Amino acid sequence: MSAPVRMALLFVAFTGASLFLLEPGLHLPFFSDDIGYVQYNEFVHALSLENVVAILDPWGQPARDSANYAPVHLLAHALEWSVFGNQVEGYHLVNLLLHAAAAVLLVELLHGRGLPLAAAVFGGAIFAVHPANVETVLWIFQLKTLLALVFAMGALLVRQRHPAVGTALFALALLSKIPALFALPVAFAFDWLSGPDRAHARRERRWIVAWIAIALLCSVPQFAAFDRGVSPPPLGRDIPEIFRTMVAIGGRYVAMAYTGAGTSPFHAPDAADSFADPWWLFGGVAAVCLAALLLSAFRSRREAAAWWLWAAAAYAPISQLFPFRYPMGDRYLYFVLPGLIGGTAFAVRDAWPRIAAFARSRGVLPPSPRTTLGAAAATATVLVVLFAVLAREQARVWRLPMTVMIAAAENYPNGLPAQQMRVYKAAGRGDAASAAAALRAARARGFDSFMDIETDAHYAAVRRDPDFDAALRDIAGDWIATIRARDVPTHYETYWLAQAHVLRDELREAEAALDRALEIGGDFDSRIRAQLIPLRDELRRRDAAAAAKAGVDEGADGS
């Protein structure tokens, strides 16, 4: 069977499996980051020359809005919007097809690097149905992650025969999502493992220089944009606790990758506040074992080395050396899993002759090749089925925004989503005191989206409570401090800066912010003009009242 036919058949199979497993979440509406990236992003609503230029500008408003420089991602959303508009099913289908393509490319990479085809297909199937990947596929704005992995694996697959095409694909991967940088050390490792005598090795190494240059060029605007993001709360109280928590999070990822358990939206693990913390201990052991496997494979110049390096390089950006608001996420495993799958598969392949030799030396007759192959196939099948069952359950979590928040709150009772759910439930009961306490706890966890509460009628009853209002005003004050610290706030940020001032009854500051938002220009212009009319009327009324009071006071003093 030719490679194109094999890839087409695998694509159909992986697409069909994904459609069945993920069907519960294929109608999830625009949710969370989808709203800013797609639903209300003026730059993706028209493929005009002006918008395309703004998206491509490393220092432009789209990069500032998203705190990311990922123009391929935004341009892809612009294409989707031109076809699907507000119909979310189309976006979900595109994500699903890209995920199936990524699984096919993984099969081809594994097989092309020497893994038997059957084993490579099982590796691709495990990736296709892994429950940790459900979030990436069903969350619309994660198109960037899917595009980046497809482009990166495509680059690694074709670079030997078509280095120029591989270089272009690598650039597209970085311009979709910068963590696709993992492909650069993997390309080095593939070259090194191929040996110095390969005919085109020298030519490919020249192209690696182009990869390095592209990586540097893409990294500069990305780090500048990332630096503008909201500063996350620390992982712990001091450096030892922060380090333990980082290692503990790594342990959770290893467990999730190899068992499929522990998936959740909006992870919020507690800090590892003790050296006896079980996740810290497990994470430390797992890190030592994976490092030993990597070093051993490199010393022996085995294929597994490149794949363990893949996992390590893909993990580095999510290790919390650069902290995120949410320090852990199912979607962060998407780049790491192919490396772990490949490393494990090649390590098992390489270790089997030694295991058989050891058995013979002890007088134990090793199983026949046919028996061994059957046992391996049965084990892989059980793993694929187990992951598929877990993926189906996880897809049900992602069917509605509320079910996502409920699952996050159940999995992490002390996390930010749990506190937000407590605010929501207390407001529904009219329990203003409990709602205010939960809102303060959410603020301590980094919650700053005062607008979510200010604009939702569900909170109307508790909004009249002074304690709840004071807590919400404090959060609005946090937003004001964050935006004022930025050199060039965006239209969106400036509009909500004005709303924060209104909430705090700082109407002069609100008027100035609205005027500034109009100067910047954007989707909220009509809303701003409508808001300025009553705002200025109220300011004139207050000025008149103040002048009248001043006149009365002067008259009283004169008398």
C-alpha positions as CSV (number, residue, x, y, z in Angstrom):
1,M,0.0,0.0,0.0
2,S,1.4,3.4,-1.0
3,A,2.0,6.1,1.7
4,P,-0.7,8.5,0.3
5,V,-3.3,5.7,0.3
6,R,-2.3,4.6,3.8
7,M,-2.5,8.2,5.0
8,A,-5.9,8.8,3.4
9,L,-7.3,5.6,5.0
10,L,-5.9,6.5,8.4
11,F,-7.3,10.0,8.1
12,V,-10.8,8.7,7.4
13,A,-10.5,6.3,10.4
14,F,-9.2,8.9,12.8
15,T,-11.8,11.4,11.7
16,G,-14.6,8.9,12.2
17,A,-13.4,7.9,15.6
18,S,-13.1,11.5,16.7
19,L,-16.5,12.4,15.4
20,F,-18.0,9.6,17.4
21,L,-16.1,10.2,20.6
22,L,-16.3,14.0,20.6
23,E,-19.9,14.4,19.3
24,P,-21.3,15.6,22.7
25,G,-19.0,18.7,22.5
26,L,-19.4,19.6,18.9
27,H,-22.1,22.2,19.6
28,L,-20.3,24.0,22.4
29,P,-20.9,27.7,21.9
30,F,-18.2,30.4,21.9
31,F,-16.7,30.2,25.3
32,S,-14.1,32.0,27.4
33,D,-11.2,32.9,25.2
34,D,-13.2,32.1,22.1
35,I,-15.2,35.3,22.7
36,G,-12.1,37.6,22.5
37,Y,-10.3,35.7,19.8
38,V,-13.3,35.1,17.5
39,Q,-16.8,36.2,18.5
40,Y,-15.9,39.8,19.2
41,N,-12.6,40.2,17.4
42,E,-13.1,42.9,14.8
43,F,-9.8,41.9,13.0
44,V,-11.1,38.4,12.1
45,H,-14.6,39.5,11.0
46,A,-13.4,40.8,7.6
47,L,-10.5,39.7,5.4
48,S,-9.7,43.3,4.4
49,L,-6.2,44.4,3.5
50,E,-6.3,46.7,6.6
51,N,-7.1,43.8,8.9
52,V,-4.6,41.5,7.4
53,V,-1.8,44.1,7.7
54,A,-2.8,44.7,11.4
55,I,-2.8,40.9,12.1
56,L,0.7,40.5,10.5
57,D,2.1,43.5,12.4
58,P,4.2,42.1,15.3
59,W,3.5,45.2,17.3
60,G,-0.1,45.8,16.2
61,Q,-3.3,45.8,18.1
62,P,-4.2,42.1,17.5
63,A,-0.9,41.0,19.1
64,R,-1.5,43.4,22.0
65,D,-5.1,42.3,22.4
66,S,-4.2,38.6,22.7
67,A,-0.8,39.0,24.4
68,N,0.4,36.6,21.6
69,Y,2.0,37.1,18.2
70,A,0.3,34.3,16.2
71,P,-0.8,35.8,12.9
72,V,-1.5,32.4,11.2
73,H,-3.9,31.6,14.0
74,L,-5.9,34.8,13.6
75,L,-5.8,34.6,9.8
76,A,-7.2,31.1,10.0
77,H,-10.0,32.3,12.3
78,A,-10.7,35.1,9.7
79,L,-11.1,32.5,7.0
80,E,-13.4,30.5,9.3
81,W,-15.5,33.5,10.1
82,S,-15.9,34.3,6.4
83,V,-17.3,30.8,6.0
84,F,-19.1,30.0,9.2
85,G,-19.8,33.3,10.9
86,N,-21.4,32.6,14.3
87,Q,-22.2,28.9,13.5
88,V,-19.8,27.1,15.9
89,E,-20.2,23.6,14.4
90,G,-18.0,24.6,11.5
91,Y,-15.2,25.7,13.8
92,H,-15.4,22.5,15.8
93,L,-15.3,20.4,12.6
94,V,-12.1,22.2,11.4
95,N,-10.4,21.5,14.7
96,L,-11.5,17.9,14.6
97,L,-10.1,17.4,11.0
98,L,-6.8,19.0,12.0
99,H,-6.6,16.7,15.0
100,A,-7.1,13.7,12.8
101,A,-4.4,15.0,10.4
102,A,-2.0,15.4,13.4
103,A,-2.6,11.7,14.3
104,V,-1.9,10.6,10.7
105,L,1.3,12.7,10.6
106,L,2.4,11.1,13.9
107,V,1.9,7.6,12.4
108,E,4.1,8.6,9.4
109,L,6.8,10.1,11.6
110,L,6.9,7.0,13.8
111,H,7.0,4.6,10.9
112,G,9.4,6.7,8.9
113,R,11.9,6.7,11.8
114,G,11.8,2.9,12.0
115,L,8.9,1.8,14.1
116,P,6.9,-1.1,12.6
117,L,3.8,0.1,10.9
118,A,1.3,-1.7,13.2
119,A,3.0,-0.1,16.2
120,A,3.0,3.3,14.6
121,V,-0.7,3.0,13.9
122,F,-1.4,2.1,17.5
123,G,0.7,5.2,18.5
124,G,-1.3,7.4,16.3
125,A,-4.6,5.9,17.6
126,I,-3.5,6.5,21.2
127,F,-2.9,10.2,20.3
128,A,-6.1,10.5,18.4
129,V,-8.3,9.2,21.3
130,H,-6.3,10.5,24.3
131,P,-8.7,12.2,26.7
132,A,-6.2,15.0,27.4
133,N,-6.7,16.1,23.8
134,V,-10.4,16.6,24.1
135,E,-10.0,20.1,25.4
136,T,-7.7,21.1,22.5
137,V,-10.1,19.9,19.9
138,L,-13.4,21.2,21.4
139,W,-12.2,24.6,22.5
140,I,-12.4,26.7,19.4
141,F,-9.6,29.1,19.9
142,Q,-7.2,26.2,20.4
143,L,-7.1,26.1,16.6
144,K,-3.6,27.6,17.1
145,T,-2.4,24.5,18.9
146,L,-3.7,22.2,16.3
147,L,-2.3,24.2,13.4
148,A,1.1,24.5,15.1
149,L,1.5,20.8,15.7
150,V,0.3,19.8,12.2
151,F,2.7,22.3,10.6
152,A,5.6,21.3,13.0
153,M,5.2,17.5,12.3
154,G,4.8,18.2,8.6
155,A,8.1,20.1,8.7
156,L,9.8,17.2,10.5
157,L,8.3,14.7,8.0
158,V,9.3,16.4,4.7
159,R,12.5,18.3,5.6
160,Q,14.9,15.6,4.5
161,R,13.5,15.4,0.9
162,H,12.1,18.9,0.7
163,P,14.1,21.2,3.0
164,A,12.6,24.4,1.7
165,V,9.1,23.2,2.2
166,G,10.0,22.0,5.7
167,T,11.4,25.4,6.6
168,A,8.2,27.1,5.4
169,L,6.1,24.7,7.5
170,F,8.3,25.4,10.5
171,A,7.7,29.1,10.1
172,L,4.0,28.6,9.8
173,A,4.1,26.5,13.0
174,L,5.8,29.2,15.0
175,L,3.4,31.9,13.6
176,S,0.5,29.7,14.8
177,K,1.9,29.1,18.3
178,I,5.5,29.8,19.5
179,P,5.9,26.5,21.5
180,A,6.2,24.8,18.2
181,L,9.9,25.6,18.8
182,F,10.2,22.0,20.1
183,A,10.6,21.0,16.4
184,L,14.0,22.7,16.2
185,P,15.9,20.4,18.7
186,V,14.0,17.4,17.4
187,A,15.3,18.2,13.9
188,F,18.9,18.4,15.2
189,A,18.4,15.1,17.0
190,F,17.0,13.4,13.8
191,D,20.0,14.6,11.9
192,W,22.5,13.4,14.6
193,L,20.9,10.0,14.8
194,S,21.0,9.6,11.0
195,G,24.8,9.7,11.1
196,P,27.4,11.7,9.2
197,D,27.4,9.6,6.1
198,R,23.9,10.2,4.9
199,A,24.0,11.8,1.5
200,H,22.0,15.0,2.2
201,A,23.1,15.6,5.8
202,R,25.2,18.6,5.1
203,R,22.5,20.3,3.0
204,E,19.9,19.7,5.7
205,R,22.2,21.2,8.3
206,R,22.4,24.4,6.2
207,W,18.7,24.6,6.3
208,I,18.8,24.2,10.1
209,V,20.5,27.6,10.1
210,A,17.4,29.0,8.5
211,W,15.2,27.3,11.1
212,I,17.3,29.0,13.9
213,A,17.0,32.4,12.2
214,I,13.2,32.0,11.9
215,A,12.9,30.9,15.5
216,L,14.8,34.0,16.7
217,L,12.7,36.3,14.5
218,C,9.4,34.9,15.7
219,S,10.5,34.8,19.3
220,V,11.1,38.5,19.7
221,P,7.6,39.8,19.1
222,Q,6.1,36.8,20.9
223,F,8.0,37.5,24.1
224,A,7.2,41.2,23.8
225,A,3.5,40.3,23.5
226,F,3.6,37.7,26.2
227,D,5.1,40.2,28.6
228,R,2.0,42.3,28.3
229,G,-0.2,39.6,29.8
230,V,-1.8,39.7,33.2
231,S,0.7,38.7,35.9
232,P,-0.4,35.4,37.4
233,P,-0.5,34.7,41.2
234,P,2.6,32.9,42.4
235,L,2.7,29.1,42.6
236,G,3.7,29.2,46.2
237,R,4.8,31.3,49.1
238,D,8.5,31.0,48.6
239,I,11.1,29.6,46.2
240,P,11.2,26.0,47.7
241,E,7.4,25.8,47.6
242,I,7.3,27.2,44.0
243,F,9.8,24.6,42.9
244,R,8.0,21.7,44.6
245,T,4.7,22.8,43.0
246,M,6.4,22.9,39.6
247,V,7.6,19.4,40.0
248,A,4.3,18.3,41.4
249,I,2.5,19.7,38.3
250,G,5.0,17.7,36.1
251,G,4.0,14.6,38.0
252,R,0.4,15.2,37.3
253,Y,1.1,15.5,33.6
254,V,3.0,12.2,33.6
255,A,0.1,10.5,35.3
256,M,-2.4,12.0,32.9
257,A,-0.3,11.1,29.8
258,Y,0.2,7.5,30.7
259,T,-3.2,6.7,32.4
260,G,-5.6,9.2,30.9
261,A,-6.8,10.0,34.4
262,G,-6.8,13.5,35.9
263,T,-8.1,15.5,33.0
264,S,-10.0,18.6,33.8
265,P,-10.9,22.0,32.5
266,F,-9.2,24.9,34.3
267,H,-6.8,22.9,36.5
268,A,-6.2,24.6,39.8
269,P,-3.8,22.3,41.8
270,D,-2.9,23.3,45.3
271,A,0.6,24.3,46.1
272,A,3.0,21.5,47.2
273,D,3.4,23.0,50.7
274,S,5.4,20.1,52.1
275,F,8.3,17.9,51.0
276,A,5.9,15.0,51.8
277,D,3.5,16.1,49.2
278,P,2.7,12.9,47.1
279,W,2.6,14.7,43.8
280,W,5.9,16.4,44.4
281,L,7.4,13.0,45.3
282,F,5.9,11.3,42.3
283,G,6.9,14.2,40.0
284,G,10.5,14.0,41.2
285,V,10.8,10.3,40.6
286,A,9.2,10.7,37.2
287,A,11.6,13.5,36.3
288,V,14.6,11.4,37.3
289,C,13.4,8.4,35.3
290,L,12.6,10.3,32.2
291,A,16.0,12.1,32.4
292,A,17.7,8.8,32.8
293,L,15.9,7.4,29.7
294,L,16.9,10.5,27.7
295,L,20.5,10.4,28.7
296,S,20.8,6.6,28.2
297,A,19.2,6.8,24.7
298,F,21.6,9.6,23.7
299,R,24.7,7.8,25.0
300,S,23.6,4.7,23.0
301,R,22.6,6.8,20.0
302,R,19.1,5.2,19.9
303,E,16.1,6.6,18.1
304,A,14.2,7.0,21.4
305,A,16.6,9.9,22.3
306,A,15.0,12.2,19.7
307,W,11.5,11.4,21.0
308,W,12.4,11.9,24.7
309,L,14.0,15.2,23.6
310,W,10.7,16.0,21.8
311,A,8.8,15.5,25.1
312,A,11.3,17.5,27.1
313,A,11.5,20.4,24.6
314,A,7.7,20.6,24.3
315,Y,7.3,20.5,28.1
316,A,9.8,23.3,28.8
317,P,7.4,26.2,27.9
318,I,4.6,24.8,30.1
319,S,6.9,23.9,33.1
320,Q,6.0,27.3,34.7
321,L,9.5,28.7,34.3
322,F,7.3,31.4,32.6
323,P,4.2,31.3,34.8
324,F,0.7,31.2,33.4
325,R,-2.6,32.4,34.9
326,Y,-3.6,28.7,34.8
327,P,-0.4,26.8,35.6
328,M,-1.8,23.5,34.2
329,G,-4.1,22.5,31.4
330,D,-5.0,19.5,29.4
331,R,-4.3,21.4,26.2
332,Y,-0.7,21.9,27.3
333,L,0.0,18.2,26.8
334,Y,-0.9,18.3,23.1
335,F,2.7,19.0,22.0
336,V,4.2,16.7,24.6
337,L,2.2,13.5,24.0
338,P,3.7,12.6,20.6
339,G,7.2,12.7,22.2
340,L,6.1,10.5,25.1
341,I,4.4,8.1,22.7
342,G,7.4,7.9,20.4
343,G,9.9,7.6,23.3
344,T,8.0,4.8,25.0
345,A,7.4,2.9,21.7
346,F,11.1,3.0,20.6
347,A,12.3,2.3,24.2
348,V,10.2,-0.8,24.3
349,R,11.3,-1.9,20.8
350,D,15.0,-1.4,21.8
351,A,14.7,-3.1,25.2
352,W,13.0,-6.3,24.0
353,P,16.1,-8.1,22.7
354,R,17.9,-7.4,26.0
355,I,14.8,-8.7,27.9
356,A,14.8,-11.8,25.8
357,A,18.5,-12.4,26.3
358,F,18.2,-11.9,30.0
359,A,15.4,-14.5,30.1
360,R,17.5,-17.0,28.1
361,S,20.5,-16.5,30.4
362,R,18.2,-17.5,33.4
363,G,17.0,-20.6,31.6
364,V,13.6,-19.1,30.8
365,L,12.3,-19.6,27.3
366,P,11.1,-16.2,26.0
367,P,7.8,-16.2,24.1
368,S,7.7,-16.7,20.4
369,P,7.6,-13.6,18.2
370,R,4.0,-14.3,17.3
371,T,3.0,-14.6,20.9
372,T,4.9,-11.4,21.7
373,L,3.3,-9.5,18.9
374,G,-0.2,-10.7,19.9
375,A,0.4,-9.6,23.5
376,A,1.7,-6.2,22.4
377,A,-1.3,-5.7,20.1
378,A,-3.8,-6.8,22.9
379,T,-2.2,-4.4,25.4
380,A,-2.2,-1.5,22.9
381,T,-5.9,-2.2,22.0
382,V,-6.9,-2.2,25.6
383,L,-5.1,1.1,26.1
384,V,-6.8,2.6,23.0
385,V,-10.3,1.5,24.2
386,L,-9.7,2.8,27.7
387,F,-8.6,6.2,26.4
388,A,-11.5,6.3,24.0
389,V,-14.0,5.7,26.9
390,L,-12.4,8.4,28.9
391,A,-12.4,10.8,25.9
392,R,-16.1,10.3,25.4
393,E,-16.7,11.1,29.1
394,Q,-14.6,14.2,28.8
395,A,-16.4,15.3,25.7
396,R,-19.6,15.3,27.7
397,V,-17.9,17.8,30.1
398,W,-17.3,20.1,27.1
399,R,-20.9,20.2,25.9
400,L,-21.9,23.5,27.6
401,P,-20.0,26.4,29.3
402,M,-21.8,25.6,32.6
403,T,-20.8,21.9,32.5
404,V,-17.2,22.9,32.0
405,M,-17.3,25.2,35.0
406,I,-19.1,22.5,37.1
407,A,-16.5,19.9,36.3
408,A,-13.6,22.3,37.1
409,A,-15.2,23.2,40.4
410,E,-15.8,19.5,41.3
411,N,-12.2,18.5,40.4
412,Y,-10.6,21.5,42.2
413,P,-12.8,22.6,45.1
414,N,-10.4,25.4,46.1
415,G,-9.7,26.6,42.6
416,L,-10.8,29.8,40.8
417,P,-13.8,28.1,38.9
418,A,-15.0,26.7,42.2
419,Q,-15.0,30.1,43.8
420,Q,-16.8,31.5,40.8
421,M,-19.4,28.8,41.1
422,R,-19.8,29.7,44.8
423,V,-20.4,33.3,43.9
424,Y,-22.9,32.2,41.2
425,K,-24.9,29.9,43.6
426,A,-24.9,32.3,46.5
427,A,-26.2,35.1,44.2
428,G,-28.9,32.8,43.0
429,R,-30.0,32.3,46.7
430,G,-29.7,36.0,47.4
431,D,-27.0,35.3,50.0
432,A,-24.9,38.4,49.6
433,A,-22.5,37.7,52.5
434,S,-21.5,34.3,51.0
435,A,-21.3,35.7,47.5
436,A,-19.0,38.5,48.7
437,A,-16.7,36.0,50.6
438,A,-16.5,33.8,47.5
439,L,-15.8,36.8,45.3
440,R,-12.9,37.8,47.5
441,A,-11.5,34.2,47.4
442,A,-11.8,34.3,43.6
443,R,-9.9,37.6,43.6
444,A,-7.1,36.0,45.7
445,R,-6.9,33.3,42.9
446,G,-6.4,36.0,40.2
447,F,-10.0,36.7,39.2
448,D,-10.2,40.2,37.6
449,S,-13.2,39.9,35.2
450,F,-15.5,42.3,37.0
451,M,-17.4,42.8,33.8
452,D,-18.7,39.2,33.9
453,I,-20.6,40.0,37.0
454,E,-21.4,43.6,36.3
455,T,-23.2,42.7,33.0
456,D,-25.0,39.5,34.2
457,A,-28.5,40.0,35.6
458,H,-28.1,36.9,37.7
459,Y,-26.1,39.0,40.2
460,A,-28.6,41.9,40.3
461,A,-29.9,41.0,43.8
462,V,-26.6,40.9,45.5
463,R,-25.2,43.9,43.6
464,R,-27.2,46.1,46.0
465,D,-25.3,44.7,49.0
466,P,-22.6,47.1,50.2
467,D,-20.2,44.3,51.1
468,F,-20.6,42.6,47.7
469,D,-20.3,45.9,45.9
470,A,-17.1,46.7,47.8
471,A,-15.6,43.4,46.8
472,L,-16.5,44.0,43.1
473,R,-15.1,47.6,43.3
474,D,-11.8,46.2,44.6
475,I,-11.7,43.8,41.6
476,A,-12.4,46.8,39.3
477,G,-9.6,48.6,41.0
478,D,-7.3,45.7,40.2
479,W,-8.3,46.0,36.5
480,I,-7.6,49.7,36.5
481,A,-4.1,49.1,38.0
482,T,-3.3,46.5,35.4
483,I,-4.4,48.5,32.4
484,R,-2.7,51.7,33.7
485,A,0.6,49.8,33.9
486,R,0.5,49.1,30.2
487,D,2.2,51.4,27.7
488,V,-0.4,51.1,25.0
489,P,-3.8,49.8,26.2
490,T,-6.0,48.3,23.5
491,H,-9.5,49.5,22.5
492,Y,-11.0,46.6,24.3
493,E,-8.9,47.2,27.5
494,T,-9.6,50.9,27.5
495,Y,-13.4,50.4,27.1
496,W,-13.4,48.1,30.1
497,L,-11.1,50.5,32.0
498,A,-13.9,53.1,31.6
499,Q,-16.5,50.6,32.9
500,A,-14.3,49.9,35.9
501,H,-14.2,53.6,36.7
502,V,-18.0,53.8,36.3
503,L,-18.4,50.9,38.7
504,R,-16.2,52.8,41.2
505,D,-18.2,56.0,40.5
506,E,-15.1,57.7,39.1
507,L,-16.9,59.4,36.3
508,R,-14.3,61.9,35.2
509,E,-11.8,59.1,34.7
510,A,-14.5,57.0,32.9
511,E,-15.1,59.9,30.5
512,A,-11.4,60.2,29.7
513,A,-11.1,56.5,29.2
514,L,-14.1,56.4,26.8
515,D,-12.6,59.3,24.8
516,R,-9.4,57.5,24.6
517,A,-11.1,54.3,23.4
518,L,-12.8,56.3,20.7
519,E,-9.4,57.6,19.5
520,I,-8.1,54.1,19.3
521,G,-11.3,52.9,17.5
522,G,-12.9,49.4,17.4
523,D,-16.0,47.3,17.9
524,F,-17.3,49.3,20.9
525,D,-17.4,52.7,19.2
526,S,-21.2,52.9,18.9
527,R,-21.6,51.6,22.4
528,I,-19.1,54.2,23.7
529,R,-20.9,57.1,21.9
530,A,-24.2,56.0,23.4
531,Q,-22.7,55.8,26.9
532,L,-21.0,59.2,26.7
533,I,-24.3,61.0,26.4
534,P,-25.8,60.1,29.8
535,L,-22.4,60.1,31.4
536,R,-21.8,63.7,30.4
537,D,-25.3,64.6,31.4
538,E,-24.6,63.2,34.9
539,L,-21.3,65.0,35.1
540,R,-23.0,68.3,34.2
541,R,-25.7,67.6,36.8
542,R,-23.1,67.0,39.4
543,D,-21.1,70.1,38.4
544,A,-24.3,72.2,38.6
545,A,-25.2,70.7,42.0
546,A,-21.6,71.3,43.3
547,A,-21.8,74.9,42.0
548,A,-25.1,75.5,43.6
549,K,-23.9,74.1,46.9
550,A,-20.8,76.2,46.7
551,G,-23.0,79.3,46.1
552,V,-25.2,78.4,49.1
553,D,-22.1,77.9,51.2
554,E,-20.7,81.3,50.1
555,G,-24.0,83.0,50.9
556,A,-24.1,81.4,54.3
557,D,-20.5,82.6,55.0
558,G,-21.4,86.1,53.8
559,S,-24.4,86.3,56.1
